């Protein structure tokens, strides 16, 4: 069985803009890039949108 993920284009653009406004420490940025790279290999989502999503998930954790 195959699934297709479709993301809301406006939401992706919005979250990418949010990501561009964040100032990361080098160790935070490294972690975010690693997480987003792994996820982007599995699903088709822009890297910046995934990085922003990972960041917002991590700050809640």
PDBQT receptor file of N, H, CA, C and O in Angstrom, charges set to zero:
ATOM      1  N   UNK A   1       0.842  -1.169   0.000  1.00  0.00    +0.000 N 
ATOM      2  CA  UNK A   1       0.000   0.000   0.000  1.00  0.00    +0.000 C 
ATOM      3  C   UNK A   1       0.893   1.239   0.000  1.00  0.00    +0.000 C 
ATOM      4  O   UNK A   1       1.893   1.289   0.717  1.00  0.00    +0.000 OA
ATOM      5  N   UNK A   2       0.533   2.225  -0.796  1.00  0.00    +0.000 N 
ATOM      6  H   UNK A   2      -0.279   2.184  -1.378  1.00  0.00    +0.000 HD
ATOM      7  CA  UNK A   2       1.302   3.452  -0.906  1.00  0.00    +0.000 C 
ATOM      8  C   UNK A   2       0.450   4.631  -0.475  1.00  0.00    +0.000 C 
ATOM      9  O   UNK A   2      -0.737   4.714  -0.791  1.00  0.00    +0.000 OA
ATOM     10  N   UNK A   3       1.080   5.538   0.252  1.00  0.00    +0.000 N 
ATOM     11  H   UNK A   3       2.044   5.471   0.509  1.00  0.00    +0.000 HD
ATOM     12  CA  UNK A   3       0.393   6.747   0.698  1.00  0.00    +0.000 C 
ATOM     13  C   UNK A   3       1.056   7.967   0.067  1.00  0.00    +0.000 C 
ATOM     14  O   UNK A   3       2.268   7.982  -0.152  1.00  0.00    +0.000 OA
ATOM     15  N   UNK A   4       0.267   8.973  -0.219  1.00  0.00    +0.000 N 
ATOM     16  H   UNK A   4      -0.717   8.961  -0.041  1.00  0.00    +0.000 HD
ATOM     17  CA  UNK A   4       0.797  10.238  -0.722  1.00  0.00    +0.000 C 
ATOM     18  C   UNK A   4       0.474  11.325   0.291  1.00  0.00    +0.000 C 
ATOM     19  O   UNK A   4      -0.670  11.468   0.723  1.00  0.00    +0.000 OA
ATOM     20  N   UNK A   5       1.490  12.085   0.661  1.00  0.00    +0.000 N 
ATOM     21  H   UNK A   5       2.419  11.969   0.310  1.00  0.00    +0.000 HD
ATOM     22  CA  UNK A   5       1.290  13.202   1.571  1.00  0.00    +0.000 C 
ATOM     23  C   UNK A   5       1.212  14.485   0.768  1.00  0.00    +0.000 C 
ATOM     24  O   UNK A   5       2.076  14.766  -0.063  1.00  0.00    +0.000 OA
ATOM     25  N   UNK A   6       0.182  15.253   1.021  1.00  0.00    +0.000 N 
ATOM     26  H   UNK A   6      -0.519  15.026   1.696  1.00  0.00    +0.000 HD
ATOM     27  CA  UNK A   6       0.031  16.547   0.367  1.00  0.00    +0.000 C 
ATOM     28  C   UNK A   6       0.005  17.614   1.449  1.00  0.00    +0.000 C 
ATOM     29  O   UNK A   6      -0.769  17.527   2.402  1.00  0.00    +0.000 OA
ATOM     30  N   UNK A   7       0.856  18.620   1.296  1.00  0.00    +0.000 N 
ATOM     31  H   UNK A   7       1.485  18.690   0.522  1.00  0.00    +0.000 HD
ATOM     32  CA  UNK A   7       0.958  19.675   2.279  1.00  0.00    +0.000 C 
ATOM     33  C   UNK A   7       0.368  20.962   1.728  1.00  0.00    +0.000 C 
ATOM     34  O   UNK A   7       0.434  21.230   0.529  1.00  0.00    +0.000 OA
ATOM     35  N   UNK A   8      -0.207  21.750   2.620  1.00  0.00    +0.000 N 
ATOM     36  H   UNK A   8      -0.261  21.532   3.594  1.00  0.00    +0.000 HD
ATOM     37  CA  UNK A   8      -0.783  23.034   2.250  1.00  0.00    +0.000 C 
ATOM     38  C   UNK A   8       0.344  23.989   1.874  1.00  0.00    +0.000 C 
ATOM     39  O   UNK A   8       1.194  24.314   2.703  1.00  0.00    +0.000 OA
ATOM     40  N   UNK A   9       0.345  24.434   0.629  1.00  0.00    +0.000 N 
ATOM     41  H   UNK A   9      -0.346  24.170  -0.045  1.00  0.00    +0.000 HD
ATOM     42  CA  UNK A   9       1.431  25.265   0.105  1.00  0.00    +0.000 C 
ATOM     43  C   UNK A   9       1.603  26.566   0.894  1.00  0.00    +0.000 C 
ATOM     44  O   UNK A   9       2.731  26.975   1.169  1.00  0.00    +0.000 OA
ATOM     45  N   UNK A  10       0.502  27.213   1.258  1.00  0.00    +0.000 N 
ATOM     46  H   UNK A  10      -0.415  26.881   1.035  1.00  0.00    +0.000 HD
ATOM     47  CA  UNK A  10       0.579  28.465   2.005  1.00  0.00    +0.000 C 
ATOM     48  C   UNK A  10       1.176  28.252   3.389  1.00  0.00    +0.000 C 
ATOM     49  O   UNK A  10       1.950  29.077   3.874  1.00  0.00    +0.000 OA
ATOM     50  N   UNK A  11       0.816  27.154   4.014  1.00  0.00    +0.000 N 
ATOM     51  H   UNK A  11       0.187  26.484   3.620  1.00  0.00    +0.000 HD
ATOM     52  CA  UNK A  11       1.378  26.840   5.335  1.00  0.00    +0.000 C 
ATOM     53  C   UNK A  11       2.872  26.567   5.243  1.00  0.00    +0.000 C 
ATOM     54  O   UNK A  11       3.636  26.985   6.113  1.00  0.00    +0.000 OA
ATOM     55  N   UNK A  12       3.291  25.865   4.191  1.00  0.00    +0.000 N 
ATOM     56  H   UNK A  12       2.671  25.526   3.485  1.00  0.00    +0.000 HD
ATOM     57  CA  UNK A  12       4.714  25.598   4.008  1.00  0.00    +0.000 C 
ATOM     58  C   UNK A  12       5.491  26.904   3.831  1.00  0.00    +0.000 C 
ATOM     59  O   UNK A  12       6.558  27.080   4.418  1.00  0.00    +0.000 OA
ATOM     60  N   UNK A  13       4.960  27.801   3.033  1.00  0.00    +0.000 N 
ATOM     61  H   UNK A  13       4.093  27.657   2.556  1.00  0.00    +0.000 HD
ATOM     62  CA  UNK A  13       5.629  29.082   2.839  1.00  0.00    +0.000 C 
ATOM     63  C   UNK A  13       5.690  29.877   4.136  1.00  0.00    +0.000 C 
ATOM     64  O   UNK A  13       6.709  30.493   4.446  1.00  0.00    +0.000 OA
ATOM     65  N   UNK A  14       4.613  29.861   4.880  1.00  0.00    +0.000 N 
ATOM     66  H   UNK A  14       3.785  29.360   4.628  1.00  0.00    +0.000 HD
ATOM     67  CA  UNK A  14       4.557  30.590   6.140  1.00  0.00    +0.000 C 
ATOM     68  C   UNK A  14       5.572  30.063   7.148  1.00  0.00    +0.000 C 
ATOM     69  O   UNK A  14       6.266  30.842   7.799  1.00  0.00    +0.000 OA
ATOM     70  N   UNK A  15       5.657  28.751   7.275  1.00  0.00    +0.000 N 
ATOM     71  H   UNK A  15       5.092  28.118   6.745  1.00  0.00    +0.000 HD
ATOM     72  CA  UNK A  15       6.572  28.157   8.245  1.00  0.00    +0.000 C 
ATOM     73  C   UNK A  15       8.023  28.356   7.826  1.00  0.00    +0.000 C 
ATOM     74  O   UNK A  15       8.903  28.451   8.682  1.00  0.00    +0.000 OA
ATOM     75  N   UNK A  16       8.288  28.421   6.524  1.00  0.00    +0.000 N 
ATOM     76  H   UNK A  16       7.574  28.344   5.828  1.00  0.00    +0.000 HD
ATOM     77  CA  UNK A  16       9.641  28.698   6.054  1.00  0.00    +0.000 C 
ATOM     78  C   UNK A  16      10.047  30.133   6.401  1.00  0.00    +0.000 C 
ATOM     79  O   UNK A  16      11.203  30.386   6.740  1.00  0.00    +0.000 OA
ATOM     80  N   UNK A  17       9.113  31.057   6.318  1.00  0.00    +0.000 N 
ATOM     81  H   UNK A  17       8.174  30.851   6.043  1.00  0.00    +0.000 HD
ATOM     82  CA  UNK A  17       9.386  32.448   6.697  1.00  0.00    +0.000 C 
ATOM     83  C   UNK A  17       9.687  32.521   8.190  1.00  0.00    +0.000 C 
ATOM     84  O   UNK A  17      10.602  33.232   8.605  1.00  0.00    +0.000 OA
ATOM     85  N   UNK A  18       8.923  31.789   8.998  1.00  0.00    +0.000 N 
ATOM     86  H   UNK A  18       8.180  31.212   8.661  1.00  0.00    +0.000 HD
ATOM     87  CA  UNK A  18       9.175  31.749  10.438  1.00  0.00    +0.000 C 
ATOM     88  C   UNK A  18      10.582  31.233  10.721  1.00  0.00    +0.000 C 
ATOM     89  O   UNK A  18      11.288  31.772  11.574  1.00  0.00    +0.000 OA
ATOM     90  N   UNK A  19      10.979  30.204  10.015  1.00  0.00    +0.000 N 
ATOM     91  H   UNK A  19      10.405  29.766   9.322  1.00  0.00    +0.000 HD
ATOM     92  CA  UNK A  19      12.297  29.600  10.223  1.00  0.00    +0.000 C 
ATOM     93  C   UNK A  19      13.410  30.602   9.925  1.00  0.00    +0.000 C 
ATOM     94  O   UNK A  19      14.416  30.640  10.633  1.00  0.00    +0.000 OA
ATOM     95  N   UNK A  20      13.235  31.400   8.895  1.00  0.00    +0.000 N 
ATOM     96  H   UNK A  20      12.418  31.369   8.320  1.00  0.00    +0.000 HD
ATOM     97  CA  UNK A  20      14.263  32.363   8.495  1.00  0.00    +0.000 C 
ATOM     98  C   UNK A  20      14.494  33.432   9.561  1.00  0.00    +0.000 C 
ATOM     99  O   UNK A  20      15.547  34.070   9.570  1.00  0.00    +0.000 OA
ATOM    100  N   UNK A  21      13.544  33.636  10.446  1.00  0.00    +0.000 N 
ATOM    101  H   UNK A  21      12.689  33.118  10.438  1.00  0.00    +0.000 HD
ATOM    102  CA  UNK A  21      13.644  34.669  11.487  1.00  0.00    +0.000 C 
ATOM    103  C   UNK A  21      14.337  34.177  12.767  1.00  0.00    +0.000 C 
ATOM    104  O   UNK A  21      14.632  34.982  13.650  1.00  0.00    +0.000 OA
ATOM    105  N   UNK A  22      14.595  32.890  12.876  1.00  0.00    +0.000 N 
ATOM    106  H   UNK A  22      14.355  32.237  12.158  1.00  0.00    +0.000 HD
ATOM    107  CA  UNK A  22      15.139  32.316  14.103  1.00  0.00    +0.000 C 
ATOM    108  C   UNK A  22      16.659  32.392  14.103  1.00  0.00    +0.000 C 
ATOM    109  O   UNK A  22      17.303  32.115  13.091  1.00  0.00    +0.000 OA
ATOM    110  N   UNK A  23      17.226  32.768  15.242  1.00  0.00    +0.000 N 
ATOM    111  H   UNK A  23      16.703  32.993  16.064  1.00  0.00    +0.000 HD
ATOM    112  CA  UNK A  23      18.677  32.761  15.429  1.00  0.00    +0.000 C 
ATOM    113  C   UNK A  23      19.035  31.537  16.256  1.00  0.00    +0.000 C 
ATOM    114  O   UNK A  23      18.658  31.434  17.424  1.00  0.00    +0.000 OA
ATOM    115  N   UNK A  24      19.760  30.615  15.648  1.00  0.00    +0.000 N 
ATOM    116  H   UNK A  24      20.066  30.699  14.699  1.00  0.00    +0.000 HD
ATOM    117  CA  UNK A  24      20.123  29.371  16.308  1.00  0.00    +0.000 C 
ATOM    118  C   UNK A  24      21.536  29.415  16.848  1.00  0.00    +0.000 C 
ATOM    119  O   UNK A  24      22.396  30.123  16.324  1.00  0.00    +0.000 OA
ATOM    120  N   UNK A  25      21.765  28.651  17.902  1.00  0.00    +0.000 N 
ATOM    121  H   UNK A  25      21.067  28.077  18.328  1.00  0.00    +0.000 HD
ATOM    122  CA  UNK A  25      23.122  28.354  18.333  1.00  0.00    +0.000 C 
ATOM    123  C   UNK A  25      23.643  27.291  17.361  1.00  0.00    +0.000 C 
ATOM    124  O   UNK A  25      22.851  26.532  16.802  1.00  0.00    +0.000 OA
ATOM    125  N   UNK A  26      24.962  27.228  17.151  1.00  0.00    +0.000 N 
ATOM    126  H   UNK A  26      25.604  27.845  17.605  1.00  0.00    +0.000 HD
ATOM    127  CA  UNK A  26      25.502  26.246  16.193  1.00  0.00    +0.000 C 
ATOM    128  C   UNK A  26      25.074  24.802  16.478  1.00  0.00    +0.000 C 
ATOM    129  O   UNK A  26      24.773  24.054  15.548  1.00  0.00    +0.000 OA
ATOM    130  N   UNK A  27      25.044  24.408  17.749  1.00  0.00    +0.000 N 
ATOM    131  H   UNK A  27      25.289  25.016  18.505  1.00  0.00    +0.000 HD
ATOM    132  CA  UNK A  27      24.651  23.032  18.074  1.00  0.00    +0.000 C 
ATOM    133  C   UNK A  27      23.171  22.786  17.796  1.00  0.00    +0.000 C 
ATOM    134  O   UNK A  27      22.788  21.673  17.436  1.00  0.00    +0.000 OA
ATOM    135  N   UNK A  28      22.347  23.802  17.956  1.00  0.00    +0.000 N 
ATOM    136  H   UNK A  28      22.658  24.706  18.248  1.00  0.00    +0.000 HD
ATOM    137  CA  UNK A  28      20.925  23.666  17.637  1.00  0.00    +0.000 C 
ATOM    138  C   UNK A  28      20.741  23.502  16.134  1.00  0.00    +0.000 C 
ATOM    139  O   UNK A  28      19.983  22.644  15.681  1.00  0.00    +0.000 OA
ATOM    140  N   UNK A  29      21.430  24.321  15.378  1.00  0.00    +0.000 N 
ATOM    141  H   UNK A  29      22.046  25.018  15.746  1.00  0.00    +0.000 HD
ATOM    142  CA  UNK A  29      21.313  24.264  13.923  1.00  0.00    +0.000 C 
ATOM    143  C   UNK A  29      21.763  22.917  13.384  1.00  0.00    +0.000 C 
ATOM    144  O   UNK A  29      21.148  22.373  12.467  1.00  0.00    +0.000 OA
ATOM    145  N   UNK A  30      22.822  22.383  13.945  1.00  0.00    +0.000 N 
ATOM    146  H   UNK A  30      23.322  22.824  14.690  1.00  0.00    +0.000 HD
ATOM    147  CA  UNK A  30      23.314  21.073  13.519  1.00  0.00    +0.000 C 
ATOM    148  C   UNK A  30      22.261  19.991  13.762  1.00  0.00    +0.000 C 
ATOM    149  O   UNK A  30      22.023  19.145  12.900  1.00  0.00    +0.000 OA
ATOM    150  N   UNK A  31      21.641  20.023  14.922  1.00  0.00    +0.000 N 
ATOM    151  H   UNK A  31      21.835  20.711  15.622  1.00  0.00    +0.000 HD
ATOM    152  CA  UNK A  31      20.603  19.047  15.262  1.00  0.00    +0.000 C 
ATOM    153  C   UNK A  31      19.401  19.183  14.334  1.00  0.00    +0.000 C 
ATOM    154  O   UNK A  31      18.882  18.184  13.835  1.00  0.00    +0.000 OA
ATOM    155  N   UNK A  32      18.963  20.405  14.104  1.00  0.00    +0.000 N 
ATOM    156  H   UNK A  32      19.384  21.217  14.510  1.00  0.00    +0.000 HD
ATOM    157  CA  UNK A  32      17.820  20.662  13.220  1.00  0.00    +0.000 C 
ATOM    158  C   UNK A  32      18.101  20.164  11.808  1.00  0.00    +0.000 C 
ATOM    159  O   UNK A  32      17.250  19.523  11.191  1.00  0.00    +0.000 OA
ATOM    160  N   UNK A  33      19.291  20.457  11.298  1.00  0.00    +0.000 N 
ATOM    161  H   UNK A  33      19.982  20.978  11.799  1.00  0.00    +0.000 HD
ATOM    162  CA  UNK A  33      19.636  20.017   9.942  1.00  0.00    +0.000 C 
ATOM    163  C   UNK A  33      19.674  18.497   9.833  1.00  0.00    +0.000 C 
ATOM    164  O   UNK A  33      19.231  17.936   8.830  1.00  0.00    +0.000 OA
ATOM    165  N   UNK A  34      20.194  17.834  10.845  1.00  0.00    +0.000 N 
ATOM    166  H   UNK A  34      20.554  18.289  11.659  1.00  0.00    +0.000 HD
ATOM    167  CA  UNK A  34      20.264  16.371  10.829  1.00  0.00    +0.000 C 
ATOM    168  C   UNK A  34      18.872  15.755  10.838  1.00  0.00    +0.000 C 
ATOM    169  O   UNK A  34      18.577  14.852  10.054  1.00  0.00    +0.000 OA
ATOM    170  N   UNK A  35      18.024  16.247  11.724  1.00  0.00    +0.000 N 
ATOM    171  H   UNK A  35      18.264  16.980  12.360  1.00  0.00    +0.000 HD
ATOM    172  CA  UNK A  35      16.656  15.728  11.819  1.00  0.00    +0.000 C 
ATOM    173  C   UNK A  35      15.906  15.953  10.500  1.00  0.00    +0.000 C 
ATOM    174  O   UNK A  35      15.270  15.037   9.978  1.00  0.00    +0.000 OA
ATOM    175  N   UNK A  36      15.987  17.170   9.971  1.00  0.00    +0.000 N 
ATOM    176  H   UNK A  36      16.505  17.914  10.395  1.00  0.00    +0.000 HD
ATOM    177  CA  UNK A  36      15.232  17.467   8.754  1.00  0.00    +0.000 C 
ATOM    178  C   UNK A  36      15.750  16.674   7.560  1.00  0.00    +0.000 C 
ATOM    179  O   UNK A  36      14.965  16.262   6.705  1.00  0.00    +0.000 OA
ATOM    180  N   UNK A  37      17.049  16.456   7.493  1.00  0.00    +0.000 N 
ATOM    181  H   UNK A  37      17.686  16.790   8.187  1.00  0.00    +0.000 HD
ATOM    182  CA  UNK A  37      17.611  15.667   6.388  1.00  0.00    +0.000 C 
ATOM    183  C   UNK A  37      17.056  14.246   6.402  1.00  0.00    +0.000 C 
ATOM    184  O   UNK A  37      16.677  13.708   5.361  1.00  0.00    +0.000 OA
ATOM    185  N   UNK A  38      17.011  13.649   7.583  1.00  0.00    +0.000 N 
ATOM    186  H   UNK A  38      17.319  14.086   8.428  1.00  0.00    +0.000 HD
ATOM    187  CA  UNK A  38      16.499  12.284   7.699  1.00  0.00    +0.000 C 
ATOM    188  C   UNK A  38      15.026  12.197   7.299  1.00  0.00    +0.000 C 
ATOM    189  O   UNK A  38      14.615  11.262   6.612  1.00  0.00    +0.000 OA
ATOM    190  N   UNK A  39      14.250  13.167   7.729  1.00  0.00    +0.000 N 
ATOM    191  H   UNK A  39      14.585  13.926   8.286  1.00  0.00    +0.000 HD
ATOM    192  CA  UNK A  39      12.823  13.149   7.414  1.00  0.00    +0.000 C 
ATOM    193  C   UNK A  39      12.585  13.449   5.936  1.00  0.00    +0.000 C 
ATOM    194  O   UNK A  39      11.743  12.817   5.299  1.00  0.00    +0.000 OA
ATOM    195  N   UNK A  40      13.329  14.418   5.390  1.00  0.00    +0.000 N 
ATOM    196  H   UNK A  40      14.013  14.932   5.908  1.00  0.00    +0.000 HD
ATOM    197  CA  UNK A  40      13.159  14.789   3.979  1.00  0.00    +0.000 C 
ATOM    198  C   UNK A  40      13.548  13.655   3.034  1.00  0.00    +0.000 C 
ATOM    199  O   UNK A  40      13.105  13.629   1.886  1.00  0.00    +0.000 OA
ATOM    200  N   UNK A  41      14.358  12.733   3.496  1.00  0.00    +0.000 N 
ATOM    201  H   UNK A  41      14.718  12.755   4.429  1.00  0.00    +0.000 HD
ATOM    202  CA  UNK A  41      14.679  11.556   2.683  1.00  0.00    +0.000 C 
ATOM    203  C   UNK A  41      13.472  10.625   2.562  1.00  0.00    +0.000 C 
ATOM    204  O   UNK A  41      13.379   9.840   1.618  1.00  0.00    +0.000 OA
ATOM    205  N   UNK A  42      12.556  10.716   3.514  1.00  0.00    +0.000 N 
ATOM    206  H   UNK A  42      12.631  11.354   4.281  1.00  0.00    +0.000 HD
ATOM    207  CA  UNK A  42      11.401   9.827   3.550  1.00  0.00    +0.000 C 
ATOM    208  C   UNK A  42      10.135  10.432   2.947  1.00  0.00    +0.000 C 
ATOM    209  O   UNK A  42       9.325   9.723   2.350  1.00  0.00    +0.000 OA
ATOM    210  N   UNK A  43       9.972  11.745   3.106  1.00  0.00    +0.000 N 
ATOM    211  H   UNK A  43      10.631  12.320   3.591  1.00  0.00    +0.000 HD
ATOM    212  CA  UNK A  43       8.774  12.400   2.576  1.00  0.00    +0.000 C 
ATOM    213  C   UNK A  43       9.175  13.614   1.750  1.00  0.00    +0.000 C 
ATOM    214  O   UNK A  43      10.239  14.197   1.957  1.00  0.00    +0.000 OA
ATOM    215  N   UNK A  44       8.335  13.977   0.839  1.00  0.00    +0.000 N 
ATOM    216  H   UNK A  44       7.471  13.503   0.670  1.00  0.00    +0.000 HD
ATOM    217  CA  UNK A  44       8.607  15.117  -0.039  1.00  0.00    +0.000 C 
ATOM    218  C   UNK A  44       8.085  16.398   0.615  1.00  0.00    +0.000 C 
ATOM    219  O   UNK A  44       6.909  16.746   0.503  1.00  0.00    +0.000 OA
ATOM    220  N   UNK A  45       9.000  17.084   1.300  1.00  0.00    +0.000 N 
ATOM    221  H   UNK A  45       9.955  16.802   1.391  1.00  0.00    +0.000 HD
ATOM    222  CA  UNK A  45       8.673  18.349   1.951  1.00  0.00    +0.000 C 
ATOM    223  C   UNK A  45       9.913  19.237   1.826  1.00  0.00    +0.000 C 
ATOM    224  O   UNK A  45      11.034  18.742   1.939  1.00  0.00    +0.000 OA
ATOM    225  N   UNK A  46       9.732  20.524   1.597  1.00  0.00    +0.000 N 
ATOM    226  H   UNK A  46       8.821  20.926   1.505  1.00  0.00    +0.000 HD
ATOM    227  CA  UNK A  46      10.888  21.410   1.496  1.00  0.00    +0.000 C 
ATOM    228  C   UNK A  46      11.740  21.383   2.775  1.00  0.00    +0.000 C 
ATOM    229  O   UNK A  46      11.212  21.311   3.884  1.00  0.00    +0.000 OA
ATOM    230  N   UNK A  47      13.054  21.443   2.599  1.00  0.00    +0.000 N 
ATOM    231  H   UNK A  47      13.483  21.502   1.698  1.00  0.00    +0.000 HD
ATOM    232  CA  UNK A  47      13.970  21.360   3.741  1.00  0.00    +0.000 C 
ATOM    233  C   UNK A  47      13.716  22.451   4.774  1.00  0.00    +0.000 C 
ATOM    234  O   UNK A  47      13.717  22.178   5.974  1.00  0.00    +0.000 OA
ATOM    235  N   UNK A  48      13.497  23.676   4.322  1.00  0.00    +0.000 N 
ATOM    236  H   UNK A  48      13.496  23.897   3.347  1.00  0.00    +0.000 HD
ATOM    237  CA  UNK A  48      13.278  24.759   5.281  1.00  0.00    +0.000 C 
ATOM    238  C   UNK A  48      11.995  24.552   6.084  1.00  0.00    +0.000 C 
ATOM    239  O   UNK A  48      11.960  24.829   7.283  1.00  0.00    +0.000 OA
ATOM    240  N   UNK A  49      10.967  24.077   5.440  1.00  0.00    +0.000 N 
ATOM    241  H   UNK A  49      10.996  23.853   4.466  1.00  0.00    +0.000 HD
ATOM    242  CA  UNK A  49       9.719  23.805   6.151  1.00  0.00    +0.000 C 
ATOM    243  C   UNK A  49       9.923  22.699   7.181  1.00  0.00    +0.000 C 
ATOM    244  O   UNK A  49       9.391  22.777   8.289  1.00  0.00    +0.000 OA
ATOM    245  N   UNK A  50      10.684  21.680   6.826  1.00  0.00    +0.000 N 
ATOM    246  H   UNK A  50      11.116  21.617   5.926  1.00  0.00    +0.000 HD
ATOM    247  CA  UNK A  50      10.938  20.589   7.767  1.00  0.00    +0.000 C 
ATOM    248  C   UNK A  50      11.812  21.059   8.920  1.00  0.00    +0.000 C 
ATOM    249  O   UNK A  50      11.601  20.657  10.064  1.00  0.00    +0.000 OA
ATOM    250  N   UNK A  51      12.788  21.904   8.626  1.00  0.00    +0.000 N 
ATOM    251  H   UNK A  51      12.959  22.231   7.697  1.00  0.00    +0.000 HD
ATOM    252  CA  UNK A  51      13.649  22.433   9.691  1.00  0.00    +0.000 C 
ATOM    253  C   UNK A  51      12.831  23.247  10.678  1.00  0.00    +0.000 C 
ATOM    254  O   UNK A  51      13.025  23.139  11.889  1.00  0.00    +0.000 OA
ATOM    255  N   UNK A  52      11.924  24.057  10.170  1.00  0.00    +0.000 N 
ATOM    256  H   UNK A  52      11.766  24.145   9.186  1.00  0.00    +0.000 HD
ATOM    257  CA  UNK A  52      11.069  24.858  11.041  1.00  0.00    +0.000 C 
ATOM    258  C   UNK A  52      10.173  23.966  11.894  1.00  0.00    +0.000 C 
ATOM    259  O   UNK A  52      10.014  24.198  13.093  1.00  0.00    +0.000 OA
ATOM    260  N   UNK A  53       9.597  22.958  11.278  1.00  0.00    +0.000 N 
ATOM    261  H   UNK A  53       9.726  22.770  10.304  1.00  0.00    +0.000 HD
ATOM    262  CA  UNK A  53       8.738  22.026  12.005  1.00  0.00    +0.000 C 
ATOM    263  C   UNK A  53       9.522  21.299  13.089  1.00  0.00    +0.000 C 
ATOM    264  O   UNK A  53       9.032  21.134  14.206  1.00  0.00    +0.000 OA
ATOM    265  N   UNK A  54      10.726  20.866  12.768  1.00  0.00    +0.000 N 
ATOM    266  H   UNK A  54      11.124  21.000  11.860  1.00  0.00    +0.000 HD
ATOM    267  CA  UNK A  54      11.579  20.187  13.752  1.00  0.00    +0.000 C 
ATOM    268  C   UNK A  54      11.914  21.124  14.899  1.00  0.00    +0.000 C 
ATOM    269  O   UNK A  54      11.879  20.720  16.061  1.00  0.00    +0.000 OA
ATOM    270  N   UNK A  55      12.239  22.371  14.585  1.00  0.00    +0.000 N 
ATOM    271  H   UNK A  55      12.268  22.699  13.641  1.00  0.00    +0.000 HD
ATOM    272  CA  UNK A  55      12.570  23.345  15.629  1.00  0.00    +0.000 C 
ATOM    273  C   UNK A  55      11.393  23.558  16.569  1.00  0.00    +0.000 C 
ATOM    274  O   UNK A  55      11.555  23.518  17.789  1.00  0.00    +0.000 OA
ATOM    275  N   UNK A  56      10.211  23.783  16.008  1.00  0.00    +0.000 N 
ATOM    276  H   UNK A  56      10.080  23.815  15.018  1.00  0.00    +0.000 HD
ATOM    277  CA  UNK A  56       9.040  24.015  16.857  1.00  0.00    +0.000 C 
ATOM    278  C   UNK A  56       8.698  22.783  17.696  1.00  0.00    +0.000 C 
ATOM    279  O   UNK A  56       8.209  22.912  18.818  1.00  0.00    +0.000 OA
ATOM    280  N   UNK A  57       8.948  21.618  17.166  1.00  0.00    +0.000 N 
ATOM    281  H   UNK A  57       9.345  21.513  16.254  1.00  0.00    +0.000 HD
ATOM    282  CA  UNK A  57       8.729  20.387  17.934  1.00  0.00    +0.000 C 
ATOM    283  C   UNK A  57       9.743  20.275  19.079  1.00  0.00    +0.000 C 
ATOM    284  O   UNK A  57       9.383  19.896  20.193  1.00  0.00    +0.000 OA
ATOM    285  N   UNK A  58      10.993  20.600  18.805  1.00  0.00    +0.000 N 
ATOM    286  H   UNK A  58      11.285  20.908  17.899  1.00  0.00    +0.000 HD
ATOM    287  CA  UNK A  58      12.037  20.503  19.813  1.00  0.00    +0.000 C 
ATOM    288  C   UNK A  58      11.874  21.516  20.940  1.00  0.00    +0.000 C 
ATOM    289  O   UNK A  58      12.138  21.194  22.099  1.00  0.00    +0.000 OA
ATOM    290  N   UNK A  59      11.447  22.724  20.623  1.00  0.00    +0.000 N 
ATOM    291  H   UNK A  59      11.232  22.985  19.682  1.00  0.00    +0.000 HD
ATOM    292  CA  UNK A  59      11.301  23.716  21.693  1.00  0.00    +0.000 C 
ATOM    293  C   UNK A  59      10.150  23.344  22.633  1.00  0.00    +0.000 C 
ATOM    294  O   UNK A  59      10.140  23.751  23.794  1.00  0.00    +0.000 OA
ATOM    295  N   UNK A  60       9.190  22.575  22.135  1.00  0.00    +0.000 N 
ATOM    296  H   UNK A  60       9.198  22.244  21.191  1.00  0.00    +0.000 HD
ATOM    297  CA  UNK A  60       8.104  22.100  23.007  1.00  0.00    +0.000 C 
ATOM    298  C   UNK A  60       8.592  20.962  23.906  1.00  0.00    +0.000 C 
ATOM    299  O   UNK A  60       8.060  20.743  24.995  1.00  0.00    +0.000 OA
ATOM    300  N   UNK A  61       9.603  20.248  23.437  1.00  0.00    +0.000 N 
ATOM    301  H   UNK A  61      10.035  20.425  22.552  1.00  0.00    +0.000 HD
ATOM    302  CA  UNK A  61      10.124  19.112  24.160  1.00  0.00    +0.000 C 
ATOM    303  C   UNK A  61      11.077  19.608  25.208  1.00  0.00    +0.000 C 
ATOM    304  O   UNK A  61      11.647  18.810  25.952  1.00  0.00    +0.000 OA
TER     305      UNK A  61
